[in-house]
Amino acid sequence: MSFPKPSHAVIPQSHNTELACHSDTAMAVFLAGSFNGWSPTATPMKKGEDGQWSASLPLAPGRYEYKFVVDGEWCCEPECTSESVHCTHCVMNEFGTMNRVLEV
């Protein structure tokens, strides 16, 4: 019995995913995560008048971990220290600090 061979590969569609955090006092906020090789400067966020920082990323379906880099300091939330285990959307990483988790 032979089975037909697929004529082309199916590539998962990317979805624009909005990520945001709030910091009235920050001068610069970036995203660093599994989607950009954990680069602390590859994905700058834009500040709105209300102190909300945001960035839109084209992400394929999957699970991603990330952190915010607020004025050079890595955190899972601007008000949350990287050692805190009380962040509701975070998981422990291999360095003993917390990463945010995103499912697309």
C-alpha distances in whole Angstrom, upper triangle without the diagonal:
4,7,10,13,16,19,22,23,24,28,30,33,36,39,43,44,48,49,53,56,60,62,66,67,64,65,61,58,54,51,49,46,42,42,44,45,47,50,53,54,51,51,54,55,57,60,61,65,64,63,59,57,54,51,48,45,41,39,35,34,35,38,41,44,47,51,54,56,59,62,61,60,56,56,53,56,59,62,59,60,57,58,58,55,56,54,52,49,49,47,49,48,48,52,53,53,52,49,48,45,43,40,38
4,7,9,13,15,18,19,21,25,27,30,33,36,40,41,45,47,51,53,57,60,63,65,62,62,58,55,52,48,47,43,40,39,42,42,45,47,50,51,48,48,51,52,54,57,58,62,62,61,57,55,51,48,45,42,38,36,33,32,33,36,38,42,45,49,51,54,57,60,58,58,54,54,51,54,57,59,57,58,55,56,56,54,55,52,50,47,47,46,47,46,46,50,51,52,50,47,46,43,41,38,36
4,6,9,12,15,16,18,21,23,26,30,33,36,38,41,43,47,50,54,56,60,61,58,59,55,52,48,45,44,40,37,36,39,39,42,44,47,48,45,44,48,49,51,54,55,58,58,57,53,51,48,45,41,38,35,33,29,28,29,32,35,39,42,45,48,50,54,56,55,54,51,51,48,51,54,56,54,55,52,53,53,51,52,49,47,44,44,43,45,43,44,47,49,49,47,44,43,39,37,34,32
4,6,9,12,14,15,19,22,24,28,31,34,36,40,42,45,49,52,55,58,60,57,57,53,50,47,44,42,39,36,35,37,38,41,43,46,46,43,43,46,47,49,52,53,56,56,55,52,49,46,43,39,36,33,31,27,27,28,32,34,38,41,44,47,49,52,55,54,53,50,50,47,50,53,55,54,54,51,53,53,51,51,49,47,44,44,43,45,43,44,47,49,49,47,43,42,39,37,33,31
4,6,9,10,13,16,19,22,25,28,32,34,37,39,43,46,50,53,56,57,54,54,50,47,44,41,39,36,33,32,34,34,38,39,43,43,40,40,43,44,46,49,50,54,54,53,49,47,43,40,37,34,30,28,25,25,26,29,32,35,38,42,44,46,50,52,51,51,47,47,45,47,50,53,51,52,49,51,51,49,50,47,45,42,42,41,42,41,41,44,46,46,44,41,40,37,34,31,29
4,6,7,9,13,16,18,22,25,28,30,34,36,40,43,47,49,52,54,51,51,47,44,41,38,37,34,30,29,31,32,35,37,40,40,37,36,40,41,43,46,47,50,50,50,46,44,40,37,33,30,27,25,22,22,23,27,29,33,35,39,41,43,46,49,48,48,44,44,42,44,47,50,48,49,46,48,48,46,47,44,42,39,39,38,40,39,39,42,44,44,42,38,37,34,31,28,26
4,7,10,13,16,18,21,25,28,30,34,36,40,43,47,49,52,54,51,50,47,44,41,38,37,34,31,29,31,32,35,37,40,40,36,36,39,40,42,45,46,50,50,49,46,43,40,36,33,30,26,25,22,23,25,28,30,34,36,39,41,43,47,49,48,48,45,45,43,45,48,51,49,50,47,49,50,48,49,46,44,40,41,40,42,40,41,44,46,45,43,40,38,35,32,30,27
4,6,9,13,15,18,21,24,27,30,33,36,40,43,46,49,50,47,47,43,40,37,34,33,30,27,25,27,28,32,33,36,36,32,32,35,36,38,42,43,46,47,46,42,40,36,33,29,26,22,21,18,19,21,25,27,30,32,36,38,40,43,45,44,44,41,41,39,42,44,47,46,47,44,46,46,45,45,42,41,37,37,37,39,37,38,41,43,42,40,36,35,32,29,27,24
4,6,10,12,15,19,22,24,28,30,33,37,40,43,46,47,44,44,40,37,34,31,30,27,24,22,24,25,28,30,33,33,29,29,33,34,36,39,40,44,44,43,39,37,33,30,27,23,20,18,15,16,18,21,23,27,29,32,34,36,40,42,41,41,38,38,36,38,41,44,42,43,40,42,43,41,42,39,37,34,34,33,35,33,34,37,39,38,36,32,31,28,26,23,21
4,6,9,12,15,19,21,25,27,30,34,37,40,43,44,42,42,38,35,32,29,28,25,22,20,23,24,27,29,32,32,28,27,31,31,33,37,37,41,41,40,37,34,31,27,24,21,17,16,12,13,15,19,21,24,27,30,32,34,37,40,39,39,36,36,34,36,38,41,40,41,38,40,40,39,39,36,34,31,31,31,33,32,33,36,37,36,34,30,29,26,23,20,17
4,6,9,13,16,18,21,23,27,30,34,37,40,41,38,38,34,31,28,25,24,22,19,17,19,21,24,25,28,28,24,24,27,28,30,33,34,38,38,37,33,31,27,24,21,17,14,12,9,10,13,16,18,21,23,27,29,31,34,36,35,36,33,32,30,32,35,38,37,38,35,37,37,36,37,33,32,28,29,28,30,29,30,33,35,33,31,27,26,23,20,18,15
4,6,9,13,15,18,20,24,27,31,34,37,38,35,36,32,29,26,23,22,20,17,15,18,20,22,24,26,26,23,22,25,25,27,30,31,35,35,34,30,28,24,21,18,15,11,9,6,7,10,13,15,19,21,24,26,29,31,34,33,33,30,30,27,29,32,35,34,35,32,35,34,33,33,30,28,25,25,25,28,27,28,31,32,31,28,25,23,20,17,14,11
4,7,10,12,16,18,22,26,29,32,35,36,34,34,30,27,24,22,22,20,18,15,18,20,22,24,26,25,22,20,23,23,25,28,29,32,32,31,28,26,22,19,15,13,9,8,6,7,11,14,16,19,21,24,25,28,30,33,32,33,30,29,27,28,31,34,33,34,32,35,34,33,33,30,28,25,26,26,29,28,30,32,33,31,29,25,23,20,16,14,11
4,7,9,13,15,19,22,26,28,31,33,30,30,27,24,21,18,18,17,15,12,15,18,19,20,22,22,19,17,19,19,21,24,25,29,29,28,24,22,18,15,12,9,5,5,4,7,10,13,13,17,18,21,22,24,27,29,29,29,26,26,24,25,27,30,30,31,29,32,32,31,31,27,26,22,23,24,27,26,28,30,31,29,26,22,20,18,14,13,9
4,6,10,12,16,20,23,26,28,30,28,28,25,22,20,17,18,17,16,13,16,19,20,21,22,22,19,16,18,18,19,22,22,26,26,25,21,19,16,13,9,8,5,5,6,8,11,13,13,16,17,20,20,23,25,28,28,28,26,25,22,23,25,28,28,30,28,31,30,30,29,25,24,20,22,23,26,26,28,30,31,28,25,21,19,16,13,11,8
4,7,10,13,17,20,23,25,27,25,25,22,19,17,15,17,16,16,13,15,18,19,20,20,20,17,14,16,14,16,18,19,22,22,22,18,16,12,10,6,5,4,6,9,11,13,14,14,16,16,18,18,21,22,25,26,26,24,23,21,21,23,26,26,28,27,30,29,29,28,24,23,20,21,23,26,26,28,29,30,28,24,21,18,16,13,13,10
4,6,10,14,17,20,23,25,22,23,20,17,15,13,15,14,14,12,14,17,17,18,19,18,16,13,14,13,14,17,17,21,20,19,16,14,10,8,5,5,6,7,9,10,12,12,12,14,13,15,15,18,20,23,23,23,21,20,17,18,20,23,22,25,23,26,26,25,24,21,19,16,18,20,23,23,26,27,27,24,21,18,14,13,10,10,8
4,7,10,13,16,19,21,19,20,17,14,13,11,14,14,16,13,15,18,18,18,18,18,16,12,13,10,11,13,14,17,16,16,12,10,7,6,4,6,9,10,13,14,15,15,13,14,13,14,13,16,17,20,21,21,19,18,16,15,17,20,20,23,22,25,24,24,23,19,18,15,17,20,23,23,26,27,27,24,20,17,14,14,11,12,11
4,7,11,14,16,18,16,18,15,12,11,9,12,12,14,12,14,17,15,16,15,16,15,11,11,9,11,12,13,16,15,14,10,8,6,5,6,8,11,11,15,15,15,14,12,12,10,11,10,13,14,17,18,18,16,14,12,12,13,16,17,19,18,22,21,21,20,16,16,13,14,17,20,20,23,23,24,20,17,14,11,11,9,12,12
4,7,10,13,15,13,15,13,10,10,10,13,14,17,16,16,19,17,17,16,16,16,12,11,8,9,10,10,13,12,10,7,5,4,7,9,11,15,15,18,19,19,17,15,14,12,11,9,12,12,15,17,16,15,13,11,10,11,13,15,17,17,21,20,20,19,15,15,13,15,18,21,21,24,24,24,20,17,15,12,13,12,15,15
4,7,10,12,11,13,12,9,10,10,13,15,18,18,18,20,18,18,16,16,17,14,12,9,10,9,11,13,11,9,6,5,7,10,12,14,18,18,22,22,21,19,17,15,12,11,8,11,10,13,15,14,13,11,10,7,7,10,11,14,15,18,17,18,17,13,14,13,14,17,20,20,24,23,22,19,16,14,12,14,14,17,18
4,7,9,9,12,12,10,12,13,16,18,21,21,21,23,21,21,18,18,19,16,14,11,11,9,9,11,8,6,4,6,9,12,15,18,21,22,25,25,25,23,20,19,16,13,11,12,10,13,16,15,14,12,12,8,7,9,12,15,16,19,18,20,18,15,16,15,17,20,22,23,26,25,24,20,18,17,15,17,17,21,21
4,6,6,9,10,9,12,14,17,19,23,23,22,24,21,21,17,18,20,17,14,12,11,9,10,11,9,5,6,7,11,14,18,20,24,24,28,28,28,25,23,20,17,14,11,11,9,10,14,13,14,12,13,9,6,8,12,14,16,19,18,20,19,16,18,18,18,22,23,24,27,25,24,21,19,18,17,20,20,24,25
4,6,9,11,11,15,17,20,23,26,26,25,27,24,23,20,20,22,19,16,13,12,9,10,9,8,4,7,9,13,16,20,23,26,27,31,31,31,29,26,24,21,18,14,14,11,12,16,15,17,16,16,13,10,11,15,17,19,22,21,24,22,20,22,21,22,26,27,27,30,29,28,24,22,22,20,23,24,27,28
4,7,9,11,14,17,20,23,27,26,25,27,24,23,19,19,21,19,16,14,13,11,12,12,11,8,11,11,15,18,21,24,28,29,32,33,32,30,27,25,21,18,14,13,10,10,13,13,15,15,17,14,10,11,15,16,18,21,21,24,23,21,23,23,23,26,27,27,30,28,27,23,22,22,21,24,25,29,30
4,6,7,11,14,16,20,23,23,22,23,20,19,15,15,18,16,13,11,11,9,12,12,12,8,10,9,13,15,19,21,25,26,29,30,30,28,24,22,18,15,11,10,6,6,10,10,13,13,15,12,9,11,14,15,17,20,20,23,22,20,22,21,21,24,25,25,27,25,25,21,20,20,19,22,23,27,27
4,7,11,14,17,20,24,23,21,23,20,18,15,14,16,15,11,11,10,9,12,13,14,10,12,10,13,15,19,21,25,26,30,31,31,29,26,23,20,17,13,11,8,6,10,12,14,15,17,15,12,15,17,18,19,23,23,26,26,23,25,24,24,27,27,27,29,27,27,24,23,22,21,24,25,28,29
4,7,10,13,17,20,20,18,19,17,15,11,10,13,11,8,8,8,8,12,14,15,11,12,9,11,12,16,18,21,23,26,28,28,26,22,20,17,14,10,8,6,5,8,10,12,13,15,14,12,15,17,17,18,22,22,25,25,22,24,22,22,24,25,24,26,24,25,22,21,19,19,22,22,25,26
4,7,10,13,17,16,15,17,14,13,9,9,11,9,6,6,8,8,12,14,15,11,10,7,9,10,13,15,19,20,23,25,24,22,19,17,13,10,7,5,5,6,8,9,10,11,12,11,9,13,15,15,16,19,20,22,22,19,21,19,18,21,22,21,23,22,22,19,18,16,15,18,18,21,22
4,7,10,13,13,11,13,11,9,6,6,7,5,4,5,9,11,14,17,17,14,13,9,9,9,12,12,16,17,20,22,21,19,16,14,10,8,6,5,7,9,9,10,9,11,12,12,11,15,16,16,16,19,20,22,22,19,21,18,17,19,20,19,21,20,21,18,17,14,14,16,16,19,20
4,7,10,9,9,11,8,8,7,7,7,5,6,7,11,13,16,19,19,16,14,10,9,8,10,10,13,13,17,18,17,15,12,10,7,6,5,6,9,12,11,11,9,10,10,11,12,16,15,16,15,18,19,20,21,17,18,15,15,17,18,16,19,18,19,16,14,11,11,13,12,16,16
4,7,8,6,7,5,5,5,7,7,7,9,11,14,17,20,23,23,20,17,14,13,12,13,12,14,14,17,18,16,14,11,9,6,5,6,7,11,13,11,11,9,10,10,13,14,17,16,16,14,17,18,19,21,17,19,16,14,15,16,14,16,15,17,14,13,10,10,12,13,16,17
4,5,6,6,4,7,8,11,10,9,12,13,17,19,22,26,25,22,19,16,15,13,14,12,14,12,14,15,13,11,7,6,4,6,9,10,14,16,15,14,11,12,11,14,16,19,17,17,14,17,18,19,20,17,18,14,13,13,14,12,14,14,16,14,12,9,9,10,10,13,14
4,6,5,6,9,11,13,12,12,15,16,20,23,25,29,28,25,23,20,18,15,15,12,13,11,12,13,11,9,6,6,6,10,12,14,18,20,18,18,14,15,14,17,19,22,20,20,17,20,21,20,22,19,19,16,14,14,14,12,14,15,17,15,14,10,11,10,10,12,13
4,6,7,9,12,13,10,10,13,15,18,21,23,27,27,24,21,18,16,13,12,9,10,8,10,11,10,10,7,8,8,11,13,15,18,20,19,19,16,17,15,18,20,23,22,22,20,22,23,23,24,21,21,17,16,16,18,16,17,19,20,19,17,13,12,12,10,12,12
4,5,6,9,10,7,8,11,14,17,20,23,27,27,24,22,18,16,13,13,10,11,11,13,15,14,13,10,10,9,11,12,13,17,19,17,17,15,16,16,18,20,23,22,22,20,23,24,24,26,22,23,20,18,18,19,17,18,19,21,19,18,14,14,14,14,16,15
4,5,9,11,9,11,14,17,20,23,26,30,30,27,24,21,19,16,17,14,15,14,15,17,15,14,11,11,10,12,14,14,18,19,17,17,15,16,16,19,21,24,23,22,19,22,23,24,26,23,24,20,18,18,18,15,16,16,19,18,17,14,15,15,15,17,18
4,6,9,8,10,13,15,19,21,24,27,27,24,22,19,17,15,16,14,16,15,17,18,17,15,11,9,8,9,10,10,14,16,13,14,11,13,13,16,18,21,19,18,15,18,20,21,23,20,21,18,16,16,16,13,14,14,16,14,14,11,13,14,14,17,18
4,6,5,8,10,13,17,20,23,26,26,23,21,18,17,15,16,14,16,16,19,21,19,18,14,13,10,10,11,10,13,14,12,13,11,14,15,17,18,21,20,20,17,20,22,23,25,22,24,21,19,19,19,16,17,16,19,17,17,14,15,17,17,20,20
4,6,8,9,11,15,17,21,24,24,20,19,15,15,14,16,15,18,18,21,23,21,19,16,13,10,9,8,6,10,10,8,10,8,11,13,15,15,18,18,17,15,18,20,22,23,21,23,20,18,19,19,17,18,16,19,16,16,14,15,17,18,21,21
4,6,6,10,13,15,19,22,23,20,18,15,14,13,15,14,17,18,21,23,23,21,17,16,13,12,10,8,11,11,9,12,11,14,16,17,17,20,20,20,18,22,24,25,26,23,25,22,21,22,22,20,22,20,22,20,19,17,17,19,19,22,22
4,6,10,13,16,20,23,24,21,19,15,14,12,13,12,14,15,18,21,20,19,16,15,12,12,12,11,13,14,13,15,14,16,17,18,19,22,22,22,20,24,25,27,28,24,26,22,21,22,23,21,22,21,24,21,20,17,17,19,18,21,20
4,7,10,13,16,20,20,18,16,12,10,8,9,9,12,13,17,19,19,18,15,14,11,11,10,10,12,14,13,15,14,15,15,16,16,20,20,21,20,23,24,25,26,22,23,20,20,21,22,21,23,22,24,21,19,16,16,17,16,18,18
4,7,10,13,16,17,15,13,9,9,7,10,11,14,16,20,22,22,21,17,17,13,12,10,9,10,11,12,14,14,15,16,16,15,19,20,21,20,24,24,26,26,23,24,21,21,23,24,23,25,24,25,22,20,18,17,19,18,21,20
4,7,10,13,14,12,10,6,5,5,9,10,14,16,20,21,22,21,17,17,13,12,9,10,10,12,13,14,14,14,15,14,13,17,18,20,19,23,23,25,24,21,22,19,20,22,24,23,26,25,26,22,20,18,16,18,17,20,19
4,7,10,11,10,8,5,5,6,10,13,16,18,22,24,24,24,21,20,17,16,13,13,12,13,15,17,17,17,17,16,15,18,20,22,22,26,26,28,27,23,24,22,23,25,27,27,29,28,29,25,23,21,19,21,20,22,21
4,7,8,6,6,4,7,9,13,16,19,21,25,26,27,26,23,22,19,17,13,14,12,13,16,17,18,17,17,15,14,17,19,21,22,26,25,27,26,23,24,22,23,26,28,28,31,29,30,26,24,22,20,22,21,24,23
4,5,6,5,6,8,11,14,17,20,23,26,27,28,27,25,24,21,19,16,17,15,16,19,20,21,20,20,17,16,18,21,23,24,28,27,29,27,24,24,23,24,28,30,30,33,32,32,28,26,24,22,23,22,25,24
4,6,7,9,11,15,17,21,24,26,30,31,32,31,28,27,24,22,19,19,17,18,21,22,23,22,22,19,17,19,22,25,26,30,29,30,29,26,26,25,27,30,32,33,36,35,34,31,28,27,25,26,25,28,28
4,6,9,11,15,18,21,24,26,29,30,30,29,27,26,23,21,18,19,16,18,21,21,22,20,20,17,15,16,20,23,24,27,26,28,26,23,23,23,25,28,30,31,34,33,33,29,26,25,23,25,24,26,26
4,6,10,13,17,20,23,25,28,29,29,27,25,23,20,18,15,15,13,14,17,17,18,17,17,14,12,13,17,19,21,24,23,25,23,20,21,21,22,26,28,28,31,30,29,26,23,22,20,22,22,25,25
4,6,10,13,16,20,21,25,25,25,24,22,20,18,16,13,14,12,15,17,17,17,16,15,12,11,13,16,19,20,23,22,24,22,19,19,18,20,23,25,26,29,28,28,24,21,20,17,19,19,21,22
4,7,11,14,17,19,22,23,23,22,19,18,15,13,10,11,10,12,15,15,15,14,14,12,11,14,16,18,19,22,22,23,22,19,19,18,19,22,24,24,27,26,26,22,20,18,16,18,17,20,20
4,7,10,14,15,19,20,20,19,17,17,14,13,11,12,12,15,17,17,16,15,14,13,13,16,18,20,20,24,23,24,23,19,19,17,18,21,24,24,27,26,27,23,20,18,15,16,15,17,17
4,7,10,12,16,17,18,18,15,15,13,13,11,13,14,16,17,18,17,16,15,15,15,19,20,22,21,25,24,25,24,21,21,18,19,21,24,23,26,26,27,23,21,17,15,16,14,16,15
4,7,9,13,15,16,16,14,15,14,15,14,16,17,20,20,21,19,19,17,17,18,22,22,24,23,27,26,27,26,22,22,19,20,22,25,24,27,27,28,25,22,19,16,16,13,15,13
4,6,10,12,13,14,12,13,12,14,14,16,18,21,21,21,19,19,18,18,20,23,23,25,23,27,26,27,26,23,22,19,19,21,23,22,25,26,27,24,21,18,15,15,12,13,11
4,7,10,12,13,12,15,15,17,17,20,22,24,24,25,22,22,21,22,23,27,26,28,26,29,29,29,29,25,24,21,21,23,25,24,26,27,29,26,24,20,18,16,13,13,10
4,6,8,10,9,12,13,16,17,20,22,25,24,24,22,21,19,21,23,26,25,27,25,27,27,27,27,23,22,18,19,20,22,21,24,25,26,24,21,18,15,13,10,10,7
4,6,9,10,14,15,18,20,23,25,28,28,27,24,24,22,23,26,29,28,29,27,29,29,28,28,25,24,20,20,21,23,22,24,26,28,26,23,19,17,15,12,10,7
4,7,9,13,15,19,21,24,26,30,29,28,25,24,21,23,26,29,27,29,26,29,28,27,27,23,22,18,19,19,22,21,24,26,27,25,22,19,16,13,10,7,5
4,7,10,13,17,19,22,25,28,27,26,23,22,19,21,25,27,25,26,24,26,25,24,24,21,19,16,16,16,18,18,20,23,23,22,19,16,14,11,8,6,5
4,7,10,14,17,20,23,26,25,24,20,19,16,18,22,24,22,23,20,22,22,20,21,18,16,13,12,12,15,14,17,19,20,18,15,12,11,7,6,5,6
4,7,10,13,16,19,22,21,20,16,16,13,16,19,21,19,20,17,20,20,19,19,16,16,12,11,11,13,12,15,17,18,16,13,10,8,6,5,6,8
4,7,11,13,17,20,18,17,13,12,10,13,16,18,16,16,14,16,16,15,17,14,14,10,9,9,10,9,12,13,14,12,10,6,5,5,6,9,11
4,7,10,13,16,15,13,10,9,8,10,13,16,14,14,12,15,15,15,16,13,14,11,9,10,12,10,13,14,14,12,9,6,5,7,8,11,13
4,6,9,13,12,10,6,6,5,8,10,13,11,11,9,13,13,14,15,12,14,11,9,11,12,11,14,13,14,10,8,6,6,9,11,14,16
4,6,10,9,8,6,5,6,7,7,11,11,11,10,14,14,16,16,13,15,13,12,14,15,15,17,16,16,13,11,9,9,12,13,17,18
4,6,6,5,4,6,9,9,9,12,12,12,11,15,16,18,19,16,18,17,15,17,17,16,18,16,17,14,13,12,12,15,16,20,21
4,5,5,6,7,10,9,7,10,11,12,12,16,16,19,19,17,19,18,17,19,19,19,21,19,19,16,15,14,14,18,19,22,24
4,6,9,10,13,13,10,13,14,14,14,18,19,22,22,20,23,22,20,22,22,22,23,21,22,18,18,17,18,21,22,26,27
4,7,10,13,13,11,14,15,13,13,16,18,21,22,20,23,21,20,21,21,19,21,18,19,16,16,16,17,20,22,26,27
4,6,10,11,9,11,11,10,9,13,14,17,19,17,20,19,17,18,18,17,18,15,16,13,13,13,15,18,20,24,26
4,7,9,9,11,10,9,7,11,13,15,16,14,17,16,13,15,14,13,15,13,13,10,10,10,11,15,17,21,23
4,5,6,8,7,6,5,9,10,12,13,10,13,12,10,12,12,12,15,13,13,9,8,8,9,13,15,19,21
4,7,9,7,7,6,10,9,10,11,8,10,9,7,10,11,11,15,14,13,9,6,6,6,9,12,16,18
4,6,5,8,8,11,10,12,11,8,10,10,9,13,14,15,18,17,16,12,10,9,8,12,14,17,19
4,6,8,10,13,12,14,14,11,14,13,13,16,17,18,21,19,18,14,13,13,12,15,17,21,22
4,7,10,12,10,13,12,10,13,14,14,16,17,19,22,20,18,15,13,14,13,17,19,22,25
4,6,8,7,9,9,7,11,12,11,13,14,15,18,17,15,11,10,11,11,15,17,21,23
4,5,5,9,10,9,13,14,12,13,13,14,16,14,12,9,9,11,12,16,19,22,25
4,6,8,10,9,13,13,10,11,10,10,13,10,9,5,6,8,10,14,17,21,23
4,6,9,10,13,14,11,11,9,10,12,10,7,5,6,10,13,16,19,22,26
4,5,7,10,12,9,10,9,12,14,13,10,8,7,10,12,15,18,21,25
4,6,8,10,8,8,8,11,14,13,10,8,7,10,11,14,17,20,23
4,6,9,8,10,11,14,17,17,13,11,9,12,12,14,17,19,23
4,6,5,8,10,13,17,16,14,11,8,9,8,11,13,16,20
4,6,9,11,15,18,19,16,14,10,11,9,10,12,14,17
4,7,11,13,17,17,16,13,9,8,6,6,8,11,14
4,7,9,13,14,12,10,6,5,4,6,9,12,15
4,6,10,11,10,8,5,5,6,7,11,13,16
4,7,8,6,6,5,6,9,10,14,16,20
4,5,6,6,6,6,10,11,14,16,20
4,6,8,9,10,13,14,17,19,22
4,6,8,10,14,16,19,22,24
4,7,10,13,15,19,22,25
4,7,10,13,17,20,23
4,7,10,13,16,19
4,6,10,13,16
4,7,10,13
4,7,10
4,6
4
